[in-house]
């Protein structure tokens, strides 16, 4: 089990409860620190909590030599448990889950956090098992659409039985929170993803690049996007589509690109070497997902002043886009409607300029400071609850 020591670990006075707002020792648990929306949010939270005087340890399931994709403050301790996610047979999966629970339990006991914040369904379940009887409050966070995301019957059953043990639940949208039973909703918070507002003037686009970003998996709907772009490609011959990301469906999408005659019009360059660099070369952005937990790349595009088009999928886009005002919303999975919206956007420069400016302004609602303030409310509530349970009112 590999870890990097945090040189500024907070040491509370022995025997005294932590008050809300104190320099709490927060432990964040997630599968890994690679490229992705959850990983980005964790890096933002951890860095901001360090800046606010809190102590942060991150536990991941990764191998010891893994390198974070997003930058982390040197004061953050990272411990890697050496049991990364991967496909396994049923018997092997059960054994691996048991080892993960044990290593998480041992790590949590060594770290001694005041609050644990866990991300993603399977990790949430393992964390709740590992934290049982450790006397620490656990907050679990769902980062997708729980009604549409497939985690399997065993994990669904474990989630329904173990989530009530959690102090609280954080989702990114009201729709996602409403998936859960009333007792969980009473201890629930809806907190959107934060976005960093980029500095003006760094763009170096060619003026005709439509961009999409995400894992190459069915959820992201890139097959639908390819079909929509193929419908309008002859009408906008100077535009090209770039799909940033990597995933299991690369081969299928490349075959679809070829069958639609788009080999010379659609690029799929993989994951960017630098987080967010895709913004620099984009002139318009499209989100084609079948479902989302939030859609952070859509908000990043809006914050960068890009005109955006999105399927009105559950959940997320409607909470960012006011159709026709700061972006265009399209009926979910409707290829013809997506093609029409793209045709309208890519052929009208004045529309792009108007939507882009409105998108930049509206994204200010989701700045890091505002979002982390909401997370502070959750952490402080957990601290207060823990102090009361240990020391009485």
Buried (B, 14 or more C-beta within 10 A) or exposed (E): EBBBEBEBBBEBEEEEBBEBBBBBBBBBBBBBBBBBBBBBBBBBBBBBBBEEEBBBBBBBBBEEEBEBBBEBBEBBBBBBBBBBBEEEEEEEBEEBBEEBBBBBBEBBEEBBBBBBBBBBBBBBBBBBBBBEEEEBBBBBBBBBBBEBBEBEEBBBEBBEEBBEEBBBBBBBBEBBBBBBEEEBBEBBBBBBBBBBBBEEEEBEBEEEBBBBBBBBBBBBBBBBBBBBBBBBBEEBEEBBBBBBBBBEBBEEBBEBBEEBEBEEBBBBEEBBEEBBEBBBBBBBBBBBBBBBBBBBBBBBBBBBBBBBBBBBBBBBBBBBBEBEEBBBBBEBBBBEBBBBBBBBBBEEEEBBEBBBEBBBEBBEEBBBEEBBEBBBEBBBBBBBBBBEEEEEE
